[in-house]
Amino acid sequence: MKKSLVGLVGVGAFLMAFALVACGEKEVPVEVVKEVIVEKEVAVEKIVVKEVAVEKEVVKEVVVVKEVIATAVPVSGSFKVELAKYGGTLRVTSQGSLSQLDPLALKGAAEKVIATHMWDGLFDADLTYTAQPVIADSWTISSDGLTYTMKIRSGLTFHDGSPITSDDIIQSIPRWMDSRSAGGRALKGFVADAPLKKVDDLTFSITLKEPFRSTIEAFGDRTSVYVFPQDVGEIESQIDMGEDNYSRGSGPYMLYRWLKGDRVELARYEGYKSRTDAPSYQAGRRAQYLDKIVYLEVPAEETKIAGLKTDLYDVVEVVGLDFFGTLNAHSEIEIHGGSARASGIWFNLSFPDSITTKDVKIRQAILAGMNMEDFLAALGPKELWWNCAHRYGPCKGKKWRWESTAADHLYDQNDLARAKQLLAESIYDGEPVHIMAPTDYATITPIGPVMKQTMERIGFNVEMPAINWANLLSRLGSQDFDLFTSWTRVETGPLADGFVDLGYAWVREWPDRTLPGLKAKFLRAATIQEQKAAVDELQLYYYDVIPWLQIGYFAAPDAYRKKVQGLGAEMENVFSLYYGNVWLKK
C-alpha cells in the first residue's frame, strides 16, 4: 500500500514540531534535502508577428517561473533519533486462529488484540486501567449529576477519509451498551429514555435517570466505546459488521489485507491524528512508528517458538508456559512475566436441553471431583501458576479492593466420593457430555484432556472431538456442546465483570438472572460495606450455582526479539500487548 503525500507531510510535520520543542537539545547540523518553492522573475523574449505593411513588433513579457532548490536546515539529535524509529513490519504470531475483527461482536482475545489497533475508543485504558480520553476531548457534568456534555476532538477521520462527528458517537454508544461490554451494560441500566442528543458536529450529551458515579469508568471499560461510522453503529452488536466495514476503522492502523487461515495485515493509517499527551498503554500519544503489523496464524506452539528464535517472527503473544525457561535464557529474546489469567470451565446454559443446564447438582459434582493442581500443572512450571478461588483478584501481592474469601471452602474440593454422590443424586442418566477444548491454543489446550479424565473418573460419559479455536468460537451460540475450556482476564470488580451481565452467547438465555441483580445491588450500594457484602454474595454464587468454574490463575508471558522496542517493564501487567508506540531497532 502506497503512503499518501498527505500522510508523509503529516509525519514530517510531527517530526519538525518534535525538533522545535526539544528543549535543551544541542543543535547538530544535519543536511536535509528539502524542497523549497522560490518565485523568481525571469525575462522571456516573446516575438509576435503582425501582418502589416512594413514592420515587425518585438514584445518583451515578464513570466513568473517556480524553481526548486535544495537547502540545509539544522536538526537536533533528538529529531534524528525520533526519525530513525519509523518504518518496518512487526511480525506477530496470533494467540489463536482468527474468525472476525468486529471489536464488539467478536468472542475471543486473539481477534480483540488486533481490533484494538483498528478502532479507537471514546475513552480507553492507561497502564493503571484508568479511563482516559482518546476520541473524547473534554466534558462537563450538570449540577444534578445527570447530564454529561462531551466534546470530541476535531479533525479526526475514519479510514475511508470521512470525518468523525458527534452523529457517529451517538450511534456507536447504543451498540456498545448492547454488547458484551461490562461497562456498557452497567451504564445502560442508568441512562434515561432517549439519552443521547446532538449539540453540534463535535458535541453531544448523554442524560441519566439517576446519578452513576462510574460513568467515565464505564466508558473506559476494556471493551470501550469503539467509534464506528454512523451506519455501522446501527448494526446489532451481536452481529459482525461485515468485512466491507473492517476498512472503515478509526484507529492508528487500518486493515491492509486478510488472508484467512494465514494472516491479517495492518498498515499505518496516514490520516490518523494522534493525541499528544504522554503515552500510557492504550491512552495518550500513538506514534505509529511501524509501517505494518502482521498477525500470523501459526497453530503449532513449537513452530512459533522456533520462528521467534530464528528471527522469522518478532513477537509471540501468550507463550505456552512450558517454553518460558528456554526463551528466558535466549540472548536475543525478551520475555514478560505477563499478567495473570484465570483458567476455567464454561457451561452452556443458554439451552434447556444441555445436560449441564438441567441440574445444578451435575455442575456441583464436577467441581467436587476436581483437583485444581492437576489442571494447573498441565499448563507448565509451578512457578507460573497458582491456586486461587477469588474472582476479583489474583491472590498474589497486595490484596485487591474487591477480593473476597466467601467461597474459599468450596474451591479445590478434590473429593471424588462426594462428586460421585452428587452425580447419583442428579438427573444424569449416562448420556454423552460434549466438551469443546481447542487443540491450537497453548494456554488452553492442556486443560481439555485433564477435564475429560476427571469427568470420566466421576462417572460421566464424555465426548471431546478435536476442534481449533476459531471453530470453537463459531459454535458458542449453538447447542453443539455442554461445556468448553478457556481462560479469562483477572476482573477488578463487578463493574468490569462482563460475565455477571450474562451477555455471552452460552449464558444469554439462561433464565436465572441472579448475577445481574447482584451487580445492580453493588452499583447502587450507598456504602463500601454494602458493596463488599454484594461482592461476597457474588463470590459465593459463583461456587454454589457454578455458571462457570474457575480452576486457578497462571501468568501469561509474551516473548519478543530484543530489536522490538517500546514494550518495557511497564507493559508487563497489561492484558494484551499494544503496538501503538512500538518500533523496531535498526
Backbone torsions as a table, in degrees:
resi	resn	phi	psi	omega
1	MET	NA	126.1	-178.2
2	LYS	-78.5	142.2	175.4
3	LYS	-76.9	141.0	177.4
4	SER	-79.8	155.9	177.9
5	LEU	-61.1	-37.6	179.7
6	VAL	-60.6	-41.9	180.0
7	GLY	-64.0	-44.0	-179.8
8	LEU	-63.4	-39.7	177.5
9	VAL	-63.6	-39.0	179.4
10	GLY	-61.0	-47.1	178.0
11	VAL	-62.3	-42.6	-179.8
12	GLY	-62.9	-40.6	179.5
13	ALA	-63.1	-40.6	178.4
14	PHE	-63.4	-43.7	-179.0
15	LEU	-66.2	-37.3	177.7
16	MET	-65.1	-41.2	177.3
17	ALA	-62.0	-39.3	178.6
18	PHE	-59.8	-42.2	-179.0
19	ALA	-66.0	-39.8	-175.2
20	LEU	-71.5	-28.4	-177.2
21	VAL	-100.5	9.1	-179.4
22	ALA	-76.1	82.0	-173.9
23	CYS	-62.1	134.1	174.8
24	GLY	81.3	-2.6	-179.2
25	GLU	-75.6	138.5	174.5
26	LYS	-74.8	129.8	-179.8
27	GLU	-74.4	125.5	178.3
28	VAL	-112.5	116.9	-178.2
29	PRO	-62.7	123.3	176.9
30	VAL	-130.8	128.4	-179.6
31	GLU	-81.0	115.4	178.6
32	VAL	-116.9	122.8	178.4
33	VAL	-74.3	123.5	-174.8
34	LYS	-134.3	133.1	178.3
35	GLU	-79.6	122.7	178.5
36	VAL	-122.9	128.6	180.0
37	ILE	-88.0	121.3	179.6
38	VAL	-119.6	130.9	178.1
39	GLU	-96.3	127.7	179.5
40	LYS	-127.9	143.2	174.4
41	GLU	-89.0	124.2	-177.7
42	VAL	-124.1	128.7	178.5
43	ALA	-80.6	126.4	179.9
44	VAL	-122.7	128.5	-179.5
45	GLU	-85.4	124.4	-179.7
46	LYS	-120.8	126.8	-178.3
47	ILE	-104.0	123.2	177.3
48	VAL	-114.3	124.5	-177.9
49	VAL	-101.2	123.1	176.4
50	LYS	-109.3	140.2	178.2
51	GLU	-84.4	89.7	175.1
52	VAL	-124.6	174.7	-171.6
53	ALA	-66.1	-44.9	-168.6
54	VAL	-136.0	3.6	-173.1
55	GLU	-138.1	155.7	169.4
56	LYS	-110.8	141.3	179.3
57	GLU	-110.1	128.0	176.8
58	VAL	-104.1	123.2	-179.6
59	VAL	-114.5	131.8	175.1
60	LYS	-101.8	132.3	-175.5
61	GLU	-124.9	139.1	176.8
62	VAL	-93.0	123.8	-178.9
63	VAL	-117.8	137.5	175.8
64	VAL	-87.8	122.8	179.9
65	VAL	-115.0	133.9	176.6
66	LYS	-91.5	130.3	-178.0
67	GLU	-122.8	132.2	177.3
68	VAL	-96.1	123.7	178.1
69	ILE	-123.1	161.0	177.7
70	ALA	-100.5	140.6	176.6
71	THR	-138.9	164.4	-180.0
72	ALA	-111.4	134.6	176.4
73	VAL	-123.2	144.2	178.9
74	PRO	-73.1	137.6	-179.5
75	VAL	-128.7	135.3	-177.8
76	SER	-71.0	160.9	178.4
77	GLY	-63.4	-36.2	179.2
78	SER	-66.2	-31.9	176.0
79	PHE	-63.6	-43.3	179.1
80	LYS	-62.4	-40.7	179.5
81	VAL	-63.3	-44.4	-179.7
82	GLU	-64.7	-43.0	-179.8
83	LEU	-61.0	-36.3	-176.9
84	ALA	-68.7	-16.7	-178.2
85	LYS	-75.9	-19.9	-173.6
86	TYR	-79.5	143.1	174.0
87	GLY	111.7	165.4	174.1
88	GLY	96.3	164.9	179.9
89	THR	-118.4	126.3	177.1
90	LEU	-91.8	124.9	-177.6
91	ARG	-105.4	114.7	-173.8
92	VAL	-119.7	132.4	173.2
93	THR	-85.4	127.0	-178.7
94	SER	-65.7	151.6	179.0
95	GLN	-64.9	-28.1	-179.7
96	GLY	-162.8	-176.2	179.3
97	SER	-70.3	154.4	-169.7
98	LEU	-112.7	136.3	-177.6
99	SER	-120.3	-32.1	179.7
100	GLN	-160.9	168.4	-173.9
101	LEU	-130.6	12.2	174.3
102	ASP	-73.3	118.0	-172.7
103	PRO	-66.5	-16.3	178.0
104	LEU	-99.9	-34.6	-176.8
105	ALA	-85.8	-19.6	-176.2
106	LEU	-67.3	159.1	-173.8
107	LYS	-115.7	-10.2	-173.3
108	GLY	-126.6	158.0	-179.0
109	ALA	-69.0	-30.0	-177.6
110	ALA	-60.0	-41.7	178.3
111	GLU	-76.9	-33.9	-176.2
112	LYS	-60.4	-41.0	-177.5
113	VAL	-66.0	-27.4	176.4
114	ILE	-76.6	-46.5	-176.1
115	ALA	-61.2	-31.4	-178.9
116	THR	-66.6	-19.2	175.0
117	HIS	-85.0	-19.5	-176.9
118	MET	-93.3	-24.2	-174.7
119	TRP	-127.7	132.2	172.7
120	ASP	-93.1	151.5	176.1
121	GLY	-99.9	162.6	171.8
122	LEU	-59.6	-43.5	170.7
123	PHE	-129.6	164.0	172.6
124	ASP	-152.0	173.6	-172.0
125	ALA	-90.5	139.9	170.7
126	ASP	-92.1	-170.0	-174.9
127	LEU	-64.5	-20.4	177.6
128	THR	-97.8	9.4	-176.7
129	TYR	59.0	35.0	171.3
130	THR	-95.2	137.0	-178.4
131	ALA	-68.0	129.4	177.3
132	GLN	-128.4	145.4	179.9
133	PRO	-67.1	139.7	175.1
134	VAL	-120.1	-72.3	172.7
135	ILE	-80.4	-31.0	174.5
136	ALA	-64.5	148.3	178.6
137	ASP	-112.5	-52.8	-179.8
138	SER	-154.6	165.3	179.5
139	TRP	-157.4	157.1	175.3
140	THR	-128.7	157.0	-179.5
141	ILE	-123.5	132.1	-179.4
142	SER	-64.1	161.1	-175.6
143	SER	-62.8	-27.5	178.4
144	ASP	-87.8	0.7	177.0
145	GLY	74.6	13.3	-173.9
146	LEU	-102.4	-25.1	-175.7
147	THR	-119.7	124.8	175.5
148	TYR	-106.6	120.4	176.3
149	THR	-106.9	123.0	-168.1
150	MET	-127.7	134.0	173.9
151	LYS	-101.3	143.2	174.1
152	ILE	-105.8	161.4	-178.3
153	ARG	-69.4	145.6	-178.6
154	SER	-87.4	158.2	174.2
155	GLY	79.5	10.9	-179.9
156	LEU	-87.5	146.3	-179.6
157	THR	-136.8	155.9	170.7
158	PHE	-79.3	170.9	-176.5
159	HIS	-67.0	-15.1	174.9
160	ASP	-90.5	4.4	176.8
161	GLY	91.3	-8.7	-179.7
162	SER	-74.9	146.9	-175.9
163	PRO	-72.1	148.5	173.5
164	ILE	-89.6	122.2	-177.6
165	THR	-127.3	175.3	179.2
166	SER	-63.8	-25.7	176.0
167	ASP	-60.2	-38.4	179.3
168	ASP	-68.7	-40.2	179.8
169	ILE	-64.8	-45.4	-177.3
170	ILE	-60.3	-31.3	178.1
171	GLN	-86.7	-26.0	-178.8
172	SER	-76.1	-33.9	-176.5
173	ILE	-63.3	-47.4	177.9
174	PRO	-60.7	-37.4	178.1
175	ARG	-62.2	-38.8	178.6
176	TRP	-67.4	-43.0	-178.3
177	MET	-66.4	-25.3	179.2
178	ASP	-92.0	0.2	-177.8
179	SER	-88.4	-167.5	178.8
180	ARG	-81.6	1.0	-178.8
181	SER	-61.8	124.3	179.3
182	ALA	-64.0	-41.1	179.2
183	GLY	-64.7	-41.7	179.6
184	GLY	-63.3	-43.8	-179.3
185	ARG	-67.6	-35.2	177.2
186	ALA	-64.3	-47.7	-178.3
187	LEU	-64.3	-34.2	-179.0
188	LYS	-57.9	-30.8	179.5
189	GLY	-74.2	-8.1	-176.5
190	PHE	-114.3	-14.7	-174.6
191	VAL	-76.5	151.5	177.2
192	ALA	-76.5	173.5	172.5
193	ASP	-66.3	141.5	-177.7
194	ALA	44.0	62.4	-170.2
195	PRO	-78.1	-19.5	-171.5
196	LEU	-102.3	130.6	179.3
197	LYS	-135.8	141.7	176.6
198	LYS	-84.9	132.5	174.3
199	VAL	-98.0	-50.6	171.8
200	ASP	-155.6	-171.6	-174.6
201	ASP	-62.7	-21.5	-178.2
202	LEU	-118.8	9.6	-176.0
203	THR	-137.9	138.7	175.2
204	PHE	-144.1	169.0	176.4
205	SER	-132.6	152.4	174.2
206	ILE	-130.9	130.4	-174.5
207	THR	-113.9	135.7	179.6
208	LEU	-102.0	157.4	176.1
209	LYS	-90.5	-16.0	173.5
210	GLU	-153.1	150.8	-177.8
211	PRO	-59.5	141.4	178.3
212	PHE	-134.9	104.4	-171.9
213	ARG	-69.4	-11.3	-178.3
214	SER	-105.4	24.8	-176.3
215	THR	-59.0	-52.3	-178.8
216	ILE	-66.6	-37.6	176.5
217	GLU	-60.3	-39.2	178.7
218	ALA	-65.3	-41.8	177.5
219	PHE	-58.1	-31.8	-177.6
220	GLY	-95.4	15.9	175.8
221	ASP	-54.1	154.7	-176.0
222	ARG	-59.3	-24.4	164.9
223	THR	-101.2	87.6	-169.1
224	SER	-82.4	-178.0	177.8
225	VAL	-76.4	81.8	176.6
226	TYR	-64.1	137.4	-173.5
227	VAL	-98.1	119.8	-178.8
228	PHE	-114.0	159.2	168.0
229	PRO	-57.3	152.1	-173.0
230	GLN	-52.9	-43.3	-177.1
231	ASP	-69.7	-30.6	176.9
232	VAL	-71.8	-36.7	177.9
233	GLY	-60.9	-21.5	179.5
234	GLU	-78.3	-11.6	180.0
235	ILE	-76.6	135.5	179.7
236	GLU	-55.3	139.0	-172.0
237	SER	-65.4	-26.3	-179.6
238	GLN	-82.7	-4.6	-179.3
239	ILE	-106.4	129.2	177.8
240	ASP	-57.7	132.1	-178.0
241	MET	-63.5	-18.0	179.4
242	GLY	97.6	147.9	-173.6
243	GLU	-63.7	-28.6	178.6
244	ASP	-62.3	-27.7	-177.9
245	ASN	-91.3	-9.7	177.8
246	TYR	-62.6	-26.0	-178.3
247	SER	-86.1	10.7	-179.1
248	ARG	-117.6	41.3	-178.3
249	GLY	-74.3	-179.2	-179.0
250	SER	-128.0	5.2	-174.0
251	GLY	-98.2	-173.2	-174.6
252	PRO	-72.6	-20.8	179.4
253	TYR	-125.0	143.8	-177.4
254	MET	-116.5	156.0	179.0
255	LEU	-67.5	122.7	178.4
256	TYR	-98.5	-44.7	-178.4
257	ARG	-164.4	143.2	174.8
258	TRP	-128.8	110.1	173.5
259	LEU	-99.1	98.9	-170.6
260	LYS	-60.1	135.7	-177.6
261	GLY	83.8	-4.1	-177.2
262	ASP	-127.7	-57.9	-174.9
263	ARG	-162.7	157.7	167.4
264	VAL	-119.7	127.2	-179.2
265	GLU	-112.2	125.9	174.7
266	LEU	-109.2	145.4	177.8
267	ALA	-125.4	150.3	178.2
268	ARG	-55.9	130.6	174.0
269	TYR	-86.2	111.3	-172.6
270	GLU	-69.9	-18.1	179.9
271	GLY	-91.4	8.2	-176.0
272	TYR	-72.8	137.3	177.9
273	LYS	-114.2	106.0	-174.5
274	SER	-81.6	156.3	165.3
275	ARG	-67.6	162.5	-177.5
276	THR	-113.0	-4.3	178.9
277	ASP	-74.7	166.2	-173.2
278	ALA	-57.2	136.1	179.4
279	PRO	-69.3	142.7	176.8
280	SER	-153.9	97.5	-176.1
281	TYR	55.5	-115.0	-176.3
282	GLN	-97.0	14.4	178.4
283	ALA	-116.4	165.3	177.9
284	GLY	77.0	-160.7	-174.9
285	ARG	-62.9	140.5	174.2
286	ARG	-124.4	103.7	-168.9
287	ALA	-76.4	-20.8	-179.8
288	GLN	55.6	49.7	-179.6
289	TYR	-64.8	-36.2	-173.3
290	LEU	-78.2	138.7	172.5
291	ASP	-69.7	-42.2	-177.2
292	LYS	-143.2	152.3	167.8
293	ILE	-123.9	121.8	-178.0
294	VAL	-114.4	120.7	176.4
295	TYR	-99.5	119.4	-175.0
296	LEU	-107.2	133.9	175.0
297	GLU	-84.9	111.0	179.4
298	VAL	-127.4	98.4	-171.9
299	PRO	-63.2	-40.1	-174.0
300	ALA	-83.8	124.9	-179.5
301	GLU	-62.8	-36.3	179.3
302	GLU	-62.0	-37.4	178.6
303	THR	-67.2	-39.9	177.0
304	LYS	-59.8	-47.7	-175.6
305	ILE	-66.4	-43.0	178.7
306	ALA	-61.9	-41.1	179.4
307	GLY	-66.3	-35.8	176.5
308	LEU	-66.3	-41.3	-179.3
309	LYS	-66.5	-32.7	-176.3
310	THR	-98.3	10.8	177.2
311	ASP	68.4	25.2	172.5
312	LEU	-79.9	-31.1	176.2
313	TYR	-123.5	156.7	179.3
314	ASP	-100.7	-33.1	-176.3
315	VAL	-138.7	136.6	167.8
316	VAL	-117.0	113.6	-178.6
317	GLU	-84.8	134.8	178.9
318	VAL	52.8	78.0	-177.6
319	VAL	-72.9	142.8	171.4
320	GLY	-57.1	134.4	-171.1
321	LEU	-62.5	-26.7	-179.5
322	ASP	-65.9	-18.8	-177.2
323	PHE	-97.1	1.5	-175.4
324	PHE	-59.3	-47.1	-175.2
325	GLY	-62.8	-48.6	-177.3
326	THR	-66.8	-35.2	178.6
327	LEU	-73.4	-37.5	-179.7
328	ASN	-64.4	-25.3	-178.7
329	ALA	-90.6	-6.5	-176.0
330	HIS	-77.2	133.1	-173.8
331	SER	-69.8	-22.1	-176.3
332	GLU	-108.4	11.8	-175.2
333	ILE	-126.4	135.3	171.2
334	GLU	-102.4	147.0	178.2
335	ILE	-138.2	129.5	176.0
336	HIS	-85.8	144.4	173.5
337	GLY	-62.3	-30.4	176.1
338	GLY	84.5	154.0	176.1
339	SER	-78.4	160.9	-177.1
340	ALA	-74.3	146.0	172.6
341	ARG	-123.9	147.6	176.9
342	ALA	-98.7	112.4	176.7
343	SER	-78.9	139.4	-176.6
344	GLY	-163.0	180.0	178.8
345	ILE	-120.6	130.5	179.3
346	TRP	-111.8	134.8	-179.5
347	PHE	-99.8	145.3	178.8
348	ASN	-86.1	96.1	-174.0
349	LEU	-103.8	2.2	-178.3
350	SER	-77.8	-17.0	-174.1
351	PHE	-119.4	123.0	-176.2
352	PRO	-63.6	-20.0	-179.0
353	ASP	-82.9	-11.2	178.1
354	SER	-66.5	134.2	-176.6
355	ILE	-62.7	-30.3	-179.6
356	THR	-78.4	-12.4	177.3
357	THR	-88.1	-32.7	-168.4
358	LYS	-64.3	-35.3	-170.1
359	ASP	-147.0	121.0	-179.5
360	VAL	-62.2	-25.5	-179.1
361	LYS	-66.4	-25.0	176.1
362	ILE	-66.7	-43.6	178.1
363	ARG	-68.8	-37.2	178.6
364	GLN	-66.4	-35.1	177.9
365	ALA	-64.9	-41.2	179.1
366	ILE	-62.1	-47.5	179.1
367	LEU	-60.2	-43.9	-176.9
368	ALA	-62.5	-32.7	-175.6
369	GLY	-88.3	-0.7	-174.7
370	MET	-90.0	131.3	168.3
371	ASN	-99.5	104.3	-171.0
372	MET	-61.1	-30.5	180.0
373	GLU	-67.2	-31.3	176.0
374	ASP	-60.8	-41.7	-179.7
375	PHE	-69.5	-49.8	-175.5
376	LEU	-66.9	-35.9	179.4
377	ALA	-64.5	-27.5	178.7
378	ALA	-67.5	-21.5	-178.6
379	LEU	-75.9	-32.5	-177.2
380	GLY	156.4	-160.6	-174.7
381	PRO	-58.1	147.4	-176.3
382	LYS	-59.5	-33.1	-176.6
383	GLU	-70.0	-7.4	-177.2
384	LEU	-108.3	4.1	176.9
385	TRP	-144.6	162.1	-179.7
386	TRP	-158.8	150.7	177.1
387	ASN	-70.8	139.4	176.9
388	CYS	-168.3	129.0	179.4
389	ALA	-92.9	-14.0	-168.4
390	HIS	-72.0	128.8	176.4
391	ARG	-75.8	-36.7	-174.0
392	TYR	-113.1	65.7	179.1
393	GLY	143.5	142.8	-171.0
394	PRO	-90.7	13.6	176.9
395	CYS	64.5	19.4	-179.0
396	LYS	-132.3	146.1	177.1
397	GLY	67.6	-150.8	-179.1
398	LYS	-64.5	136.2	-178.7
399	LYS	-64.3	132.0	178.7
400	TRP	-74.5	157.4	-171.7
401	ARG	-56.2	-40.2	-172.9
402	TRP	-110.7	21.8	174.5
403	GLU	-65.3	139.7	-178.0
404	SER	-135.0	140.0	178.3
405	THR	-104.0	13.0	-171.5
406	ALA	-60.5	-25.7	-176.4
407	ALA	-116.2	14.9	-177.7
408	ASP	-57.6	-31.4	-177.3
409	HIS	-71.4	-15.9	-179.8
410	LEU	-98.5	-5.7	-176.4
411	TYR	-89.1	145.2	174.1
412	ASP	51.2	55.2	-177.5
413	GLN	-71.3	-40.2	179.0
414	ASN	49.1	48.9	-175.4
415	ASP	-122.6	89.9	-174.9
416	LEU	-65.0	-37.6	-179.3
417	ALA	-63.5	-42.6	178.9
418	ARG	-67.6	-37.7	178.3
419	ALA	-60.8	-44.5	179.6
420	LYS	-64.3	-37.9	-179.8
421	GLN	-66.1	-45.3	178.9
422	LEU	-61.6	-40.2	179.0
423	LEU	-65.0	-39.0	179.2
424	ALA	-66.0	-31.7	-180.0
425	GLU	-80.0	-12.7	-177.0
426	SER	-85.6	-179.1	179.0
427	ILE	-87.4	4.8	-175.9
428	TYR	-63.0	135.4	-175.0
429	ASP	-131.5	29.8	173.4
430	GLY	89.3	2.9	-179.3
431	GLU	-69.1	154.8	-178.6
432	PRO	-64.1	139.0	172.5
433	VAL	-107.0	125.0	-173.4
434	HIS	-99.4	122.2	177.7
435	ILE	-106.3	134.4	169.5
436	MET	-105.1	118.3	179.1
437	ALA	-134.6	115.6	-174.7
438	PRO	-66.4	145.3	179.6
439	THR	-97.8	-1.4	-173.2
440	ASP	-123.6	27.5	-176.4
441	TYR	-133.9	104.8	-167.2
442	ALA	-58.3	-33.5	-177.7
443	THR	-94.6	8.4	175.6
444	ILE	-124.3	-39.8	-174.1
445	THR	-49.6	-44.6	-176.3
446	PRO	-64.1	-19.8	-176.2
447	ILE	-71.6	-34.9	-174.8
448	GLY	-55.6	-55.8	-179.0
449	PRO	-59.2	-36.4	178.7
450	VAL	-67.1	-38.7	179.1
451	MET	-64.5	-43.7	-179.6
452	LYS	-62.2	-45.8	-178.4
453	GLN	-64.5	-41.9	-179.5
454	THR	-63.0	-44.9	-178.3
455	MET	-68.1	-36.5	176.8
456	GLU	-65.5	-35.9	178.4
457	ARG	-65.6	-34.4	178.4
458	ILE	-71.1	-32.1	179.1
459	GLY	129.9	11.3	178.8
460	PHE	-84.5	149.9	169.7
461	ASN	-93.1	111.6	-168.7
462	VAL	-114.6	136.0	170.6
463	GLU	-121.1	131.0	-177.9
464	MET	-141.1	77.2	-180.0
465	PRO	-68.8	155.3	178.6
466	ALA	-65.9	140.4	-179.1
467	ILE	-155.8	143.3	176.0
468	ASN	-92.8	172.1	-171.6
469	TRP	-65.6	-43.9	-178.8
470	ALA	-62.4	-40.0	179.3
471	ASN	-67.4	-38.9	177.4
472	LEU	-59.7	-47.5	-178.8
473	LEU	-60.9	-37.2	-177.9
474	SER	-67.7	-17.3	-176.4
475	ARG	-102.3	2.4	-171.9
476	LEU	-66.2	-22.5	177.3
477	GLY	-95.5	14.6	-175.2
478	SER	-110.4	176.7	176.2
479	GLN	-96.5	17.4	-173.5
480	ASP	-75.4	-4.0	-174.6
481	PHE	-149.4	165.3	175.7
482	ASP	-110.8	-29.1	176.3
483	LEU	-157.7	159.2	177.4
484	PHE	-143.3	159.2	-178.6
485	THR	-101.4	142.8	178.9
486	SER	-167.7	-166.7	169.4
487	TRP	-142.9	165.1	178.3
488	THR	-139.8	171.7	179.7
489	ARG	-73.8	165.3	170.0
490	VAL	-75.9	122.6	-179.7
491	GLU	-85.0	139.8	-178.4
492	THR	-83.7	-20.0	-179.2
493	GLY	170.3	178.2	-176.3
494	PRO	-60.3	-32.7	-179.9
495	LEU	-58.8	-42.8	-176.0
496	ALA	-89.0	-3.2	-175.5
497	ASP	-82.0	99.4	-177.4
498	GLY	-68.2	-28.4	-177.5
499	PHE	-65.8	-34.6	-178.7
500	VAL	-56.5	-30.7	-178.3
501	ASP	-77.3	-9.9	-178.5
502	LEU	55.1	41.1	-179.8
503	GLY	-90.5	-6.5	-178.3
504	TYR	-79.9	151.7	-173.2
505	ALA	-58.9	-33.7	-174.1
506	TRP	-84.4	-3.1	175.8
507	VAL	-131.4	-0.8	-172.5
508	ARG	-59.2	-35.8	-176.2
509	GLU	-98.2	8.6	179.4
510	TRP	-65.9	124.7	-175.6
511	PRO	-69.9	-20.2	179.6
512	ASP	-74.3	111.2	-177.4
513	ARG	-106.4	27.3	-179.2
514	THR	-63.3	-42.7	-176.4
515	LEU	-60.9	-50.6	176.8
516	PRO	-58.2	-35.0	178.2
517	GLY	-64.7	-39.9	178.7
518	LEU	-69.1	-34.2	176.5
519	LYS	-66.3	-43.4	177.9
520	ALA	-60.8	-38.4	177.3
521	LYS	-61.3	-41.8	178.3
522	PHE	-65.0	-45.5	-175.4
523	LEU	-67.7	-29.6	-177.4
524	ARG	-99.0	3.1	-179.4
525	ALA	-61.6	139.4	-176.8
526	ALA	-85.5	-21.1	-177.2
527	THR	-133.5	162.9	176.3
528	ILE	-62.2	-38.1	-179.3
529	GLN	-62.5	-40.3	178.4
530	GLU	-67.2	-37.0	177.9
531	GLN	-65.7	-42.5	179.8
532	LYS	-64.7	-36.2	177.7
533	ALA	-64.3	-39.1	178.1
534	ALA	-66.3	-38.0	177.9
535	VAL	-64.3	-41.2	177.7
536	ASP	-60.9	-40.8	177.6
537	GLU	-63.3	-42.3	177.9
538	LEU	-61.4	-47.3	-177.5
539	GLN	-61.0	-43.6	179.9
540	LEU	-66.6	-38.9	179.5
541	TYR	-62.1	-40.1	-179.4
542	TYR	-58.3	-33.9	-176.1
543	TYR	-101.8	-4.9	177.8
544	ASP	-100.7	-50.2	179.2
545	VAL	-88.6	-29.8	171.1
546	ILE	60.1	63.3	172.1
547	PRO	-69.8	-27.2	168.0
548	TRP	-146.2	162.9	-171.4
549	LEU	-125.9	113.7	-179.5
550	GLN	-83.3	126.7	179.5
551	ILE	-86.2	-44.2	-177.7
552	GLY	160.0	-170.5	-176.9
553	TYR	-114.3	151.9	172.9
554	PHE	-141.3	153.5	174.2
555	ALA	-78.7	139.7	-177.9
556	ALA	-112.8	85.2	-175.4
557	PRO	-72.4	145.6	171.4
558	ASP	-112.6	141.2	-178.7
559	ALA	-123.3	143.7	-179.3
560	TYR	-153.9	156.8	177.1
561	ARG	-67.1	148.9	-176.4
562	LYS	-66.5	-18.2	177.6
563	LYS	-70.8	-16.1	177.5
564	VAL	-79.0	116.8	-176.6
565	GLN	-110.1	152.1	177.8
566	GLY	98.7	6.6	175.9
567	LEU	-115.4	55.7	-175.4
568	GLY	-72.9	-170.5	-175.8
569	ALA	-59.7	-28.9	-178.7
570	GLU	-64.9	-16.5	-179.5
571	MET	-93.0	1.8	-172.9
572	GLU	-65.4	-31.8	-173.4
573	ASN	-101.9	12.2	179.0
574	VAL	-80.9	155.4	-176.1
575	PHE	-69.2	-38.1	178.2
576	SER	-147.8	149.4	-177.4
577	LEU	-69.8	145.2	178.9
578	TYR	-128.8	131.5	-169.6
579	TYR	-108.6	19.7	-178.1
580	GLY	-62.2	-24.6	179.9
581	ASN	-126.8	24.3	179.9
582	VAL	-91.7	143.4	175.1
583	TRP	-137.4	166.2	-180.0
584	LEU	-105.7	123.6	178.9
585	LYS	-69.4	126.6	-176.1
586	LYS	-79.4	NA	NA
